[in-house]
Amino acid sequence: MIKPKNDIAQVKRTIRDYFHRQVDVTVNLGRNKIVRFSGELSGVYPALFTVRPSEEGFLGKTSYSYAEVLCGSVVVRPVLK
């Protein structure tokens, strides 16, 4: 059994701190497919959060669950200025 470093409440608090900030998102889609984009964390909800991509023609999923962050398939980092 893998012991998580964080719990889901810690992930929610961290994501809530990034609300309305620019973030870099890395999504592991499996089979060596990785999507990276930057955007604004536009919505924080009880079960998921949404990111509005900066690129206009972005075609992809922009809402993610906190469990995806906890499992490591989605990584959200603030953009350092």
Sequence and secondary structure as in RCSB ss.txt:
>XXXX:A:sequence
MIKPKNDIAQVKRTIRDYFHRQVDVTVNLGRNKIVRFSGELSGVYPALFTVRPSEEGFLGKTSYSYAEVLCGSVV
VRPVLK
>XXXX:A:secstr
    SS HHHHHHHHHHTTTSEEEEEEEEETTEEEEEEEEEEEE SSEEEEEESSTT  S  EEEHHHHHHTSEE
EEE   
